[in-house]
Amino acid sequence: EGVGVVEKVGAGVTQFKQGQRVVGAGWGVGTWAHYITVSAEKTVAVPENLSDETAAQWFVNPVTVMGLVDAAAVPQGGYLLQGAAGSTLGKMLIQYAKTKGIKTINIVRRQEQVQELKDLGGDEVINSSEEDVEERVQAITGGKGAHSALDPIGGTFTQVLLKGLRPGGTVLLYGALGGREVTLPVFDVLPFCRFVGGFILPFWLGQKSQEDKRAVFRETLKLLGEGTLTPQAGEVFPLEKAHEAIAAHSTAGRSAKVFLKSE
C-alpha cells in the first residue's frame, strides 16, 4: 500500500486529475517504485487533512480493523478479546471498538505496554508473561467469558483465547505469527460449542458491492482524518535505501510503520 500523486490519467477517467493525491484500495505488489500504473477502480482520493504518512497506511490495517470488528459481531457492552494488542493494528482496534461501544480485553507480553494501551482506551490489559489469561478474563467478565476473540498468532496461543470465550463464542484467526498450525484441546471446544474461524481482508471485502466497499473506504478515511484511528508513523527512507528500511522494519519490538519515499 502507499500514497502517490497522479501524474497522468487514462482516457475516460474523470474522477481524478493530475497532481491529486491518491491511495490504493488493493493495488497489490509493485508500489516500491517511482511510478506505477493502477486501475482507477482501485484508487481513492486522499482528503486534505491526512498526512502522507497516515494516507500511506490507510488500507491494510485500518480497513482490516473495521472488518474484524464487523465479523466478530460483539454487541454493545460486550467484551472482545485480542492477542498481540500492542501492534499497530491492535491499537487501532482498541480505538475503533470504543466507537462501537465494545469493551476490549487486550493481551500483551511486555509490562510497559499495559499502561500504554490503557491510556489509549483499552478497557482491560493482560500481561500474559506474568498473568494467567483465562483467570483474568473470567474475572473481568464475571465468569461469562468474552463474546469473541481475535487471533493474529495461531499455534498454541489459539487455545489460550478459546478458553477465555463464552459458550458459543468464536476465535477469528487473521494471522500466523506462531506458525502454520493451530493446536486445540478437543474438550475446550466440544462442551462449550466454541468455534474457530478465519478472517482475511480480500474475502470480507469481496462479499460487498462496489457501493458498500466505497462506503467502508469513506468511513475509514473519515475516522483517520478525525484522529479516531491514529496509526503510528515510523522512519522515512528514500526508495534507494530500501534495504535499510527492511532492516528497520525487522527490529524487534517495532510498532510504528516504516516508509519508503520516492523523490
Backbone as JSON, one array per atom type, in Angstrom:
{
  "sequence": "EGVGVVEKVGAGVTQFKQGQRVVGAGWGVGTWAHYITVSAEKTVAVPENLSDETAAQWFVNPVTVMGLVDAAAVPQGGYLLQGAAGSTLGKMLIQYAKTKGIKTINIVRRQEQVQELKDLGGDEVINSSEEDVEERVQAITGGKGAHSALDPIGGTFTQVLLKGLRPGGTVLLYGALGGREVTLPVFDVLPFCRFVGGFILPFWLGQKSQEDKRAVFRETLKLLGEGTLTPQAGEVFPLEKAHEAIAAHSTAGRSAKVFLKSE",
  "N": [[0.85, -1.18, 0.0], [0.29, 2.38, -0.29], [0.79, 5.95, -0.79], [0.32, 8.29, -3.41], [0.94, 10.68, -6.1], [-1.06, 11.77, -8.72], [0.13, 11.46, -11.93], [-0.67, 11.24, -14.57], [-3.79, 10.74, -16.23], [-5.88, 8.15, -17.56], [-7.74, 7.63, -20.65], [-11.1, 8.6, -20.44], [-11.19, 8.68, -17.69], [-12.47, 10.5, -15.12], [-12.74, 11.09, -12.47], [-10.4, 11.64, -11.19], [-7.51, 13.8, -11.17], [-4.59, 15.34, -12.6], [-1.86, 15.77, -10.37], [-3.26, 15.28, -8.06], [-3.52, 13.81, -4.82], [-3.56, 10.34, -4.15], [-4.64, 7.1, -2.97], [-4.26, 3.53, -2.79], [-6.71, 0.95, -3.14], [-6.17, -1.92, -2.71], [-3.97, -2.19, -4.52], [-1.97, -4.05, -4.78], [1.17, -5.81, -5.39], [4.23, -3.99, -6.17], [4.44, -1.31, -5.47], [6.79, -0.25, -4.57], [8.27, 1.78, -6.11], [9.12, 4.42, -8.45], [7.19, 5.22, -10.26], [3.94, 3.95, -10.98], [1.39, 2.11, -12.72], [-2.03, 2.12, -12.28], [-5.35, 0.84, -11.62], [-8.21, 2.88, -11.97], [-10.48, 2.12, -10.62], [-9.54, 0.93, -8.38], [-8.57, 2.93, -6.82], [-8.41, 5.67, -4.57], [-9.31, 8.96, -3.62], [-7.34, 11.19, -1.6], [-8.15, 12.79, 1.4], [-7.64, 16.25, 2.28], [-6.87, 16.65, 4.9], [-5.27, 14.57, 5.75], [-2.08, 13.35, 6.51], [0.81, 12.42, 4.52], [2.05, 10.19, 5.64], [0.04, 9.01, 7.19], [-1.91, 8.54, 5.23], [-0.55, 6.74, 3.61], [-0.74, 4.35, 4.94], [-3.39, 3.66, 5.12], [-5.05, 1.58, 4.33], [-4.58, -1.44, 4.68], [-4.27, -2.12, 7.55], [-6.22, -0.3, 8.91], [-8.68, -0.8, 7.48], [-8.86, -3.54, 7.8], [-9.21, -3.65, 10.58], [-11.82, -2.58, 10.77], [-13.17, -4.58, 9.42], [-12.66, -6.86, 11.02], [-13.92, -6.21, 13.45], [-16.53, -6.05, 12.56], [-16.92, -8.73, 11.69], [-16.55, -10.1, 14.08], [-18.79, -9.47, 15.51], [-19.62, -8.46, 18.07], [-21.83, -7.48, 20.6], [-22.98, -4.21, 21.72], [-21.42, -3.16, 24.69], [-20.45, -5.66, 25.15], [-17.64, -7.98, 25.46], [-14.58, -8.0, 23.7], [-11.91, -9.99, 22.97], [-8.43, -9.8, 22.39], [-5.34, -10.84, 20.89], [-1.79, -9.99, 20.72], [-2.01, -7.24, 21.17], [-0.53, -4.93, 21.31], [0.35, -4.24, 18.83], [0.36, -2.22, 15.78], [-2.09, -2.57, 14.45], [-3.57, -3.72, 16.56], [-3.74, -1.61, 18.37], [-5.23, 0.29, 16.94], [-7.56, -1.15, 16.75], [-8.51, -1.12, 19.36], [-9.2, 1.6, 19.53], [-11.19, 1.81, 17.52], [-13.12, -0.05, 18.39], [-14.05, 1.26, 20.64], [-15.64, 3.27, 19.52], [-17.83, 1.83, 18.81], [-18.95, 1.01, 21.12], [-17.92, -1.27, 22.28], [-16.26, -3.34, 24.59], [-12.83, -3.91, 25.25], [-10.53, -6.57, 25.82], [-7.23, -6.88, 26.22], [-4.35, -8.53, 25.22], [-0.96, -8.64, 25.99], [2.67, -8.96, 25.97], [4.64, -7.6, 27.26], [5.37, -5.59, 30.08], [5.53, -2.82, 29.94], [3.75, -2.18, 27.98], [1.25, -2.28, 29.04], [0.16, 0.01, 30.49], [0.32, 1.81, 28.4], [-1.61, 0.88, 26.54], [-3.9, 1.08, 28.1], [-4.03, 3.84, 28.42], [-4.63, 4.47, 25.83], [-7.21, 3.68, 25.63], [-7.94, 1.08, 26.06], [-9.96, -1.26, 27.7], [-9.32, -3.36, 29.44], [-6.16, -4.79, 30.19], [-3.97, -7.44, 29.79], [-1.03, -8.89, 30.88], [0.49, -11.45, 29.53], [2.84, -12.68, 30.15], [3.1, -12.58, 32.84], [0.65, -13.06, 34.01], [-2.23, -15.2, 34.42], [-4.08, -15.82, 31.7], [-6.66, -16.94, 31.21], [-7.82, -16.97, 33.81], [-7.84, -14.22, 34.41], [-9.52, -13.21, 32.37], [-11.93, -14.49, 32.94], [-12.44, -13.38, 35.45], [-12.72, -10.68, 34.79], [-14.97, -10.71, 33.14], [-16.94, -11.61, 34.79], [-17.16, -14.35, 34.92], [-18.47, -15.07, 32.62], [-17.14, -15.03, 30.19], [-15.49, -13.84, 27.17], [-17.15, -12.4, 24.3], [-16.22, -12.76, 21.65], [-13.03, -13.5, 20.05], [-9.9, -12.31, 18.77], [-7.28, -13.41, 16.78], [-4.04, -13.13, 15.86], [-1.95, -14.86, 15.89], [-2.02, -17.78, 16.27], [-0.89, -21.21, 16.41], [-0.15, -22.52, 19.61], [-1.34, -20.5, 20.95], [-3.93, -19.99, 20.23], [-5.59, -21.67, 21.7], [-5.41, -20.51, 24.2], [-6.88, -18.16, 23.87], [-9.32, -19.33, 23.2], [-10.16, -20.53, 25.6], [-10.93, -18.34, 26.98], [-13.4, -17.63, 26.08], [-17.0, -17.18, 25.91], [-19.61, -19.7, 26.07], [-20.33, -20.91, 22.85], [-18.88, -18.94, 21.65], [-16.52, -17.35, 19.35], [-13.28, -17.71, 17.96], [-11.45, -15.72, 15.84], [-9.11, -16.26, 13.46], [-6.54, -14.34, 12.08], [-3.95, -14.2, 11.34], [-0.61, -15.64, 11.39], [1.52, -15.67, 13.24], [2.54, -17.4, 15.09], [3.15, -19.69, 13.75], [2.25, -22.23, 11.28], [0.34, -24.0, 12.08], [-2.45, -24.85, 14.2], [-3.13, -25.62, 17.55], [-5.49, -27.34, 19.38], [-7.22, -28.26, 22.29], [-9.62, -30.79, 22.38], [-11.7, -30.85, 24.26], [-11.95, -28.27, 25.07], [-13.4, -27.2, 23.16], [-15.69, -28.81, 22.29], [-17.62, -29.23, 24.6], [-18.48, -26.64, 25.03], [-19.34, -25.66, 22.68], [-17.73, -23.96, 21.12], [-16.14, -21.99, 18.53], [-13.72, -21.89, 15.85], [-12.64, -19.72, 13.47], [-11.76, -18.12, 10.32], [-10.31, -15.04, 9.13], [-9.84, -12.92, 6.43], [-8.87, -10.06, 4.69], [-9.35, -9.56, 1.81], [-11.39, -11.48, 1.23], [-13.48, -10.68, 2.95], [-14.03, -8.08, 1.98], [-14.66, -8.83, -0.58], [-17.21, -9.85, -0.43], [-18.83, -7.73, -0.57], [-20.71, -5.16, -2.28], [-19.66, -2.83, -4.86], [-20.5, -0.29, -4.14], [-20.88, -0.58, -1.36], [-18.28, -1.19, -0.58], [-17.0, 1.24, -1.18], [-18.27, 2.82, 0.71], [-17.21, 1.77, 3.08], [-14.55, 2.51, 2.68], [-14.75, 5.31, 2.65], [-15.63, 5.76, 5.28], [-13.43, 4.8, 6.7], [-11.36, 6.61, 5.94], [-12.5, 8.93, 6.94], [-12.5, 8.43, 9.75], [-9.76, 8.29, 10.16], [-9.03, 10.88, 9.44], [-10.35, 12.36, 11.4], [-8.91, 11.65, 13.58], [-9.73, 9.59, 15.12], [-8.88, 7.02, 14.57], [-5.52, 6.3, 14.85], [-2.85, 5.61, 13.32], [0.56, 4.71, 13.88], [3.48, 6.47, 12.88], [6.59, 5.7, 11.53], [10.09, 5.75, 10.77], [11.24, 7.42, 7.79], [12.5, 6.42, 4.7], [14.54, 7.01, 1.8], [13.69, 5.71, -1.45], [15.84, 4.46, -2.63], [17.2, 3.39, -0.53], [16.07, 1.03, 0.32], [16.89, -1.39, 1.43], [17.85, -0.64, 3.94], [15.51, 0.24, 5.09], [14.08, -2.13, 5.26], [15.62, -3.49, 7.15], [15.16, -1.83, 9.37], [12.44, -2.22, 9.66], [12.42, -4.82, 10.53], [13.23, -4.76, 13.14], [13.16, -5.83, 16.47], [10.31, -5.47, 18.56], [9.34, -3.24, 17.29], [6.75, -0.97, 16.59], [5.68, 1.06, 15.04], [5.04, 1.9, 11.62], [7.32, 1.61, 8.87], [8.57, 3.67, 6.25], [8.94, 4.06, 2.67], [10.15, 6.51, 0.46], [9.62, 8.09, -2.61], [11.49, 10.3, -4.43]],
  "CA": [[0.0, 0.0, 0.0], [1.06, 3.61, -0.34], [0.13, 7.15, -1.28], [1.06, 8.87, -4.53], [0.38, 11.84, -6.78], [-1.42, 11.43, -10.09], [0.97, 12.05, -12.97], [-1.45, 11.27, -15.8], [-4.98, 9.89, -16.17], [-6.22, 7.5, -18.82], [-8.93, 8.07, -21.37], [-12.37, 8.31, -19.79], [-11.1, 8.83, -16.23], [-12.88, 11.87, -14.79], [-12.81, 11.28, -11.02], [-9.09, 12.04, -10.69], [-6.83, 14.76, -12.03], [-3.14, 15.45, -12.42], [-1.44, 16.47, -9.16], [-4.11, 14.89, -6.93], [-3.01, 12.7, -4.01], [-4.45, 9.19, -4.15], [-4.18, 5.88, -2.33], [-4.77, 2.33, -3.44], [-7.58, 0.01, -2.44], [-5.79, -3.22, -3.26], [-3.08, -2.07, -5.67], [-1.13, -5.25, -4.89], [2.62, -5.61, -5.35], [4.76, -3.06, -7.15], [4.41, 0.09, -5.03], [8.15, 0.23, -4.29], [8.73, 2.28, -7.42], [8.89, 5.86, -8.64], [5.92, 5.35, -10.98], [3.18, 2.72, -11.23], [0.11, 2.27, -13.41], [-3.05, 1.47, -11.45], [-6.74, 0.96, -12.05], [-8.98, 3.93, -11.29], [-11.46, 1.46, -9.76], [-8.88, 0.55, -7.13], [-7.89, 4.14, -6.36], [-9.26, 6.52, -3.74], [-8.74, 10.29, -3.37], [-6.91, 11.42, -0.22], [-8.6, 14.06, 1.96], [-6.56, 17.21, 2.55], [-6.46, 16.65, 6.31], [-4.44, 13.41, 6.05], [-0.66, 13.43, 6.15], [1.26, 11.35, 3.63], [2.36, 9.01, 6.45], [-1.23, 8.36, 7.55], [-2.55, 8.07, 4.0], [0.2, 5.6, 3.07], [-1.1, 3.11, 5.65], [-4.83, 3.76, 5.39], [-5.86, 0.47, 3.84], [-4.47, -2.79, 5.21], [-4.63, -2.22, 8.96], [-7.5, 0.31, 9.3], [-9.85, -1.49, 6.92], [-8.91, -4.84, 8.47], [-9.82, -3.41, 11.89], [-13.26, -2.45, 10.58], [-13.68, -5.89, 9.04], [-12.59, -7.76, 12.16], [-14.97, -5.85, 14.41], [-17.78, -6.45, 11.93], [-17.02, -10.18, 11.68], [-16.64, -10.58, 15.46], [-20.21, -9.3, 15.87], [-19.79, -8.29, 19.52], [-22.86, -6.47, 20.88], [-22.59, -3.09, 22.57], [-21.24, -3.54, 26.07], [-19.81, -6.97, 25.22], [-16.18, -7.99, 25.5], [-13.8, -8.54, 22.59], [-10.57, -10.38, 23.43], [-7.49, -9.82, 21.27], [-3.92, -11.08, 21.11], [-0.85, -9.05, 20.08], [-2.74, -5.97, 21.22], [0.4, -3.81, 21.23], [0.69, -3.97, 17.43], [-0.34, -1.08, 15.19], [-3.48, -2.97, 14.23], [-4.21, -3.9, 17.85], [-4.03, -0.3, 18.96], [-6.35, 0.89, 16.22], [-8.76, -1.91, 17.08], [-8.99, -0.55, 20.63], [-9.83, 2.88, 19.23], [-12.41, 1.61, 16.74], [-14.11, -0.73, 19.23], [-14.64, 2.29, 21.51], [-16.7, 3.99, 18.8], [-18.96, 0.91, 18.68], [-19.42, 0.63, 22.45], [-17.44, -2.62, 22.59], [-15.17, -3.36, 25.55], [-11.72, -4.75, 24.79], [-9.57, -7.2, 26.72], [-6.07, -6.84, 25.35], [-3.25, -9.36, 25.7], [0.39, -8.23, 25.59], [3.71, -9.77, 26.61], [5.6, -6.73, 27.93], [4.69, -4.8, 31.09], [5.46, -1.41, 29.55], [2.63, -1.99, 27.07], [-0.02, -2.31, 29.77], [-0.36, 1.36, 30.69], [0.18, 2.44, 27.08], [-2.88, 0.51, 25.95], [-4.95, 1.66, 28.93], [-4.1, 5.26, 28.06], [-5.23, 4.54, 24.5], [-8.64, 3.4, 25.74], [-8.2, -0.33, 26.32], [-10.69, -1.43, 28.96], [-8.52, -4.24, 30.29], [-4.92, -5.23, 29.55], [-3.39, -8.6, 30.48], [0.35, -9.24, 30.53], [0.49, -12.92, 29.55], [4.12, -13.15, 30.69], [3.04, -12.56, 34.29], [-0.69, -13.34, 34.49], [-2.97, -16.28, 33.79], [-5.06, -15.15, 30.84], [-8.01, -17.48, 31.43], [-8.31, -16.5, 35.11], [-8.13, -12.79, 34.33], [-10.68, -12.99, 31.52], [-13.13, -14.92, 33.68], [-12.68, -12.39, 36.5], [-13.16, -9.44, 34.15], [-16.3, -10.89, 32.56], [-17.84, -12.19, 35.77], [-17.33, -15.77, 34.64], [-19.24, -15.31, 31.39], [-16.26, -15.15, 29.04], [-15.61, -12.83, 26.11], [-18.07, -12.77, 23.22], [-15.4, -13.22, 20.53], [-11.61, -13.24, 20.21], [-9.16, -12.09, 17.53], [-6.01, -14.12, 16.93], [-3.07, -12.99, 14.78], [-0.78, -15.66, 16.25], [-2.19, -19.19, 15.99], [-0.08, -22.11, 17.22], [-0.8, -22.89, 20.87], [-1.99, -19.32, 21.52], [-5.36, -20.03, 19.94], [-6.31, -22.31, 22.81], [-5.46, -19.53, 25.28], [-8.04, -17.32, 23.58], [-10.52, -20.16, 23.21], [-10.57, -20.74, 26.99], [-11.5, -17.11, 27.51], [-14.65, -17.31, 25.41], [-18.31, -17.64, 26.37], [-20.13, -20.8, 25.26], [-20.79, -20.45, 21.54], [-18.02, -17.87, 21.16], [-15.68, -17.64, 18.18], [-11.94, -17.14, 17.75], [-11.17, -15.44, 14.44], [-7.69, -16.24, 13.1], [-6.24, -13.47, 10.95], [-2.5, -14.2, 11.14], [0.07, -16.9, 11.73], [2.8, -15.32, 13.85], [3.01, -18.54, 15.88], [3.36, -20.86, 12.91], [1.21, -22.59, 10.31], [-0.62, -24.95, 12.65], [-3.17, -24.46, 15.41], [-3.32, -26.75, 18.45], [-6.69, -27.12, 20.19], [-7.76, -29.39, 23.07], [-10.98, -31.07, 21.94], [-12.71, -30.58, 25.28], [-12.15, -26.82, 25.2], [-14.28, -26.84, 22.05], [-16.96, -29.54, 22.23], [-18.66, -29.0, 25.62], [-18.91, -25.24, 25.05], [-19.75, -25.29, 21.32], [-16.93, -22.83, 20.65], [-15.77, -22.09, 17.12], [-12.53, -21.23, 15.35], [-12.84, -19.35, 12.06], [-10.7, -17.33, 9.72], [-10.64, -13.74, 8.54], [-8.85, -12.32, 5.53], [-9.5, -8.84, 4.18], [-9.93, -9.66, 0.45], [-12.64, -12.24, 1.26], [-14.51, -9.85, 3.58], [-14.41, -7.04, 1.03], [-15.22, -9.46, -1.77], [-18.63, -10.12, -0.22], [-19.54, -6.45, -0.6], [-20.87, -4.48, -3.56], [-18.75, -1.7, -5.04], [-21.03, 0.82, -3.34], [-20.6, -0.85, 0.05], [-16.83, -1.04, -0.41], [-16.71, 2.67, -1.15], [-18.75, 3.33, 1.99], [-16.2, 1.38, 4.06], [-13.36, 3.33, 2.44], [-15.04, 6.68, 3.11], [-15.67, 5.75, 6.74], [-12.05, 4.63, 7.17], [-10.65, 7.88, 5.76], [-13.12, 9.88, 7.87], [-12.0, 8.13, 11.09], [-8.35, 8.69, 10.19], [-8.98, 12.34, 9.4], [-10.82, 12.88, 12.69], [-8.0, 11.24, 14.64], [-10.3, 8.48, 15.88], [-7.86, 6.0, 14.33], [-4.23, 7.0, 14.77], [-1.71, 4.72, 13.06], [1.85, 5.31, 14.21], [4.39, 6.67, 11.76], [7.99, 5.5, 11.87], [11.13, 6.42, 10.0], [11.05, 7.5, 6.34], [13.73, 6.16, 3.96], [14.42, 7.15, 0.35], [13.48, 4.43, -2.12], [17.14, 3.85, -2.92], [17.71, 2.75, 0.69], [15.05, 0.05, 0.7], [17.49, -2.42, 2.29], [17.9, -0.1, 5.3], [14.13, 0.27, 5.57], [13.73, -3.51, 5.62], [16.3, -3.77, 8.41], [14.44, -1.1, 10.42], [11.15, -2.9, 9.79], [12.63, -6.11, 11.2], [13.69, -4.54, 14.5], [12.28, -6.4, 17.5], [9.57, -4.5, 19.36], [8.89, -2.1, 16.49], [5.29, -0.9, 16.45], [5.33, 2.03, 14.01], [5.35, 1.51, 10.24], [8.48, 2.2, 8.2], [8.14, 4.16, 4.94], [9.85, 4.35, 1.56], [9.69, 7.7, -0.24], [10.18, 8.33, -3.94], [11.7, 11.75, -4.66]],
  "C": [[0.88, 1.24, 0.0], [0.2, 4.77, -0.81], [0.98, 7.73, -2.41], [0.33, 10.07, -5.1], [0.13, 11.47, -8.24], [-0.54, 12.19, -11.07], [0.18, 12.22, -14.27], [-2.65, 10.35, -15.65], [-5.26, 9.32, -17.55], [-7.48, 8.05, -19.43], [-10.19, 7.66, -20.61], [-12.36, 8.43, -18.28], [-11.4, 10.29, -15.88], [-12.84, 12.14, -13.29], [-11.47, 11.69, -10.4], [-8.44, 13.01, -11.68], [-5.35, 14.81, -11.7], [-2.83, 16.27, -11.16], [-2.23, 16.1, -7.92], [-3.46, 13.74, -6.16], [-4.04, 11.57, -3.99], [-3.8, 8.04, -3.39], [-4.82, 4.7, -3.03], [-5.69, 1.54, -2.54], [-7.32, -1.37, -3.05], [-4.95, -3.09, -4.52], [-2.22, -3.32, -5.87], [0.35, -4.91, -4.85], [3.03, -4.56, -6.38], [4.78, -1.61, -6.73], [5.79, 0.62, -4.67], [8.79, 0.69, -5.59], [8.46, 3.77, -7.49], [7.55, 6.1, -9.33], [5.27, 3.97, -11.1], [1.91, 3.08, -11.99], [-0.93, 1.47, -12.65], [-4.44, 1.68, -12.05], [-7.44, 2.06, -11.26], [-9.99, 3.33, -10.33], [-10.86, 1.07, -8.41], [-8.1, 1.72, -6.53], [-8.88, 5.05, -5.64], [-8.57, 7.86, -3.51], [-8.43, 10.48, -1.89], [-7.45, 12.76, 0.27], [-7.42, 14.96, 2.32], [-6.02, 17.12, 3.97], [-5.64, 15.43, 6.71], [-3.01, 13.65, 5.62], [-0.32, 12.29, 5.21], [1.49, 10.06, 4.43], [1.1, 8.26, 6.86], [-1.89, 7.78, 6.31], [-1.87, 6.81, 3.47], [-0.16, 4.29, 3.75], [-2.59, 3.06, 5.98], [-5.58, 2.47, 5.16], [-5.74, -0.82, 4.66], [-4.9, -2.88, 6.67], [-5.97, -1.57, 9.3], [-8.72, -0.41, 8.75], [-9.99, -2.89, 7.51], [-9.54, -4.71, 9.85], [-11.34, -3.33, 11.76], [-13.88, -3.81, 10.24], [-13.71, -6.87, 10.21], [-13.7, -7.47, 13.17], [-16.34, -6.23, 13.85], [-17.97, -7.97, 12.02], [-17.16, -10.76, 13.09], [-18.03, -10.45, 16.03], [-20.44, -9.24, 17.38], [-20.85, -7.21, 19.77], [-22.3, -5.34, 21.73], [-22.52, -3.54, 24.02], [-20.6, -4.89, 26.26], [-18.3, -6.86, 25.18], [-15.59, -8.66, 24.27], [-12.38, -8.76, 23.08], [-9.63, -10.39, 22.24], [-6.07, -10.08, 21.73], [-3.08, -10.07, 20.36], [-1.43, -7.64, 20.05], [-1.83, -4.74, 21.12], [0.83, -3.48, 19.82], [-0.05, -2.73, 16.94], [-1.8, -1.39, 14.98], [-4.22, -3.1, 15.56], [-4.6, -2.59, 18.51], [-5.21, 0.37, 18.27], [-7.65, 0.15, 16.5], [-9.36, -1.42, 18.4], [-9.76, 0.73, 20.36], [-11.16, 2.7, 18.51], [-13.5, 0.94, 17.57], [-14.81, 0.26, 20.16], [-15.8, 2.99, 20.82], [-17.95, 3.14, 18.66], [-19.51, 0.48, 20.04], [-19.01, -0.76, 22.86], [-16.26, -2.51, 23.55], [-14.07, -4.31, 25.06], [-10.9, -5.29, 25.96], [-8.34, -7.48, 25.87], [-4.89, -7.6, 25.96], [-1.93, -8.88, 25.12], [1.4, -9.12, 26.31], [4.73, -8.93, 27.38], [4.86, -5.77, 28.86], [4.55, -3.34, 30.68], [4.3, -1.13, 28.59], [1.29, -1.85, 27.81], [-0.6, -0.91, 29.92], [-0.56, 2.09, 29.38], [-1.18, 2.14, 26.46], [-4.07, 1.01, 26.78], [-5.13, 3.13, 28.6], [-4.77, 5.46, 26.71], [-6.73, 4.28, 24.53], [-8.97, 1.93, 25.94], [-8.87, -0.51, 27.67], [-9.92, -2.28, 29.95], [-7.28, -4.67, 29.5], [-4.3, -6.33, 30.41], [-1.98, -8.83, 29.97], [0.49, -10.75, 30.66], [1.8, -13.5, 30.05], [4.06, -13.28, 32.21], [1.69, -12.99, 34.85], [-1.3, -14.52, 33.76], [-4.12, -15.67, 33.01], [-6.48, -15.64, 31.12], [-8.6, -16.97, 32.74], [-8.7, -15.03, 35.04], [-9.38, -12.52, 33.5], [-11.96, -13.37, 32.25], [-13.47, -13.93, 34.79], [-13.26, -11.11, 35.91], [-14.61, -9.54, 33.7], [-17.32, -11.49, 33.53], [-18.14, -13.65, 35.5], [-18.06, -16.09, 33.36], [-18.36, -15.57, 30.18], [-16.49, -14.05, 28.02], [-16.53, -13.33, 25.01], [-17.32, -13.39, 22.05], [-13.94, -12.89, 20.83], [-10.94, -13.13, 18.84], [-7.73, -12.57, 17.7], [-5.1, -13.94, 15.73], [-1.89, -13.95, 14.92], [-0.94, -17.12, 15.86], [-1.33, -20.04, 16.9], [-0.84, -22.54, 18.47], [-1.54, -21.71, 21.49], [-3.49, -19.34, 21.29], [-6.15, -20.65, 21.08], [-6.38, -21.4, 24.03], [-6.68, -18.62, 25.09], [-9.34, -18.1, 23.7], [-11.06, -20.33, 24.63], [-11.18, -19.49, 27.61], [-12.85, -16.75, 26.94], [-15.88, -17.82, 26.16], [-18.67, -18.92, 25.6], [-20.7, -20.26, 23.95], [-19.94, -19.35, 20.94], [-17.1, -18.33, 20.04], [-14.33, -16.96, 18.29], [-11.76, -16.94, 16.25], [-9.65, -15.35, 14.24], [-7.48, -15.28, 11.94], [-4.74, -13.33, 10.71], [-1.91, -15.51, 11.59], [1.45, -16.63, 12.31], [3.39, -16.48, 14.63], [3.24, -19.8, 15.06], [2.14, -21.21, 12.09], [0.18, -23.55, 10.86], [-1.26, -24.38, 13.91], [-3.41, -25.71, 16.25], [-4.49, -26.45, 19.38], [-7.06, -28.37, 20.97], [-9.24, -29.58, 22.72], [-12.01, -30.64, 22.98], [-12.74, -29.11, 25.74], [-13.12, -26.33, 24.13], [-15.66, -27.48, 22.21], [-17.97, -29.18, 23.31], [-19.24, -27.59, 25.59], [-19.38, -24.75, 23.68], [-19.04, -24.04, 20.83], [-16.46, -23.07, 19.22], [-14.43, -21.4, 16.86], [-12.75, -20.97, 13.86], [-11.68, -18.54, 11.56], [-11.21, -16.01, 9.2], [-9.5, -13.31, 7.65], [-9.54, -11.18, 4.79], [-10.08, -8.99, 2.77], [-11.25, -10.43, 0.42], [-13.76, -11.38, 1.84], [-14.98, -8.76, 2.63], [-15.1, -7.62, -0.19], [-16.69, -9.8, -1.66], [-19.49, -8.86, -0.36], [-19.67, -5.93, -2.03], [-19.86, -3.35, -3.66], [-19.2, -0.51, -4.2], [-20.72, 0.65, -1.86], [-19.11, -0.75, 0.35], [-16.46, 0.43, -0.29], [-17.15, 3.29, 0.17], [-17.76, 2.99, 3.1], [-14.96, 2.26, 3.92], [-13.57, 4.76, 2.93], [-15.03, 6.76, 4.63], [-14.26, 5.64, 7.31], [-11.29, 5.95, 7.09], [-11.2, 8.95, 6.7], [-12.56, 9.68, 9.28], [-10.52, 8.5, 11.23], [-8.22, 10.21, 10.23], [-9.39, 12.98, 10.72], [-9.84, 12.58, 13.82], [-8.56, 10.15, 15.52], [-9.41, 7.25, 15.76], [-6.54, 6.71, 14.11], [-3.09, 6.01, 14.56], [-0.4, 5.44, 13.34], [2.74, 5.39, 12.98], [5.83, 6.54, 12.23], [8.91, 6.26, 10.94], [10.83, 6.37, 8.5], [12.42, 7.35, 5.66], [13.52, 6.49, 2.48], [14.34, 5.78, -0.3], [14.79, 3.7, -2.37], [17.74, 3.14, -1.7], [16.69, 1.75, 1.24], [15.62, -1.01, 1.64], [17.59, -1.94, 3.73], [16.49, -0.05, 5.91], [13.68, -1.12, 6.02], [14.36, -3.89, 6.95], [15.59, -3.08, 9.57], [13.09, -1.76, 10.7], [11.27, -4.18, 10.61], [13.08, -5.98, 12.64], [12.69, -5.07, 15.51], [11.6, -5.3, 18.31], [9.06, -3.3, 18.6], [7.37, -2.13, 16.38], [4.86, 0.05, 15.36], [5.78, 1.53, 12.63], [6.57, 2.27, 9.72], [8.06, 2.54, 6.78], [9.29, 4.26, 3.94], [9.27, 5.54, 0.8], [10.41, 7.87, -1.56], [10.29, 9.84, -4.15], [11.56, 12.1, -6.13]]
}
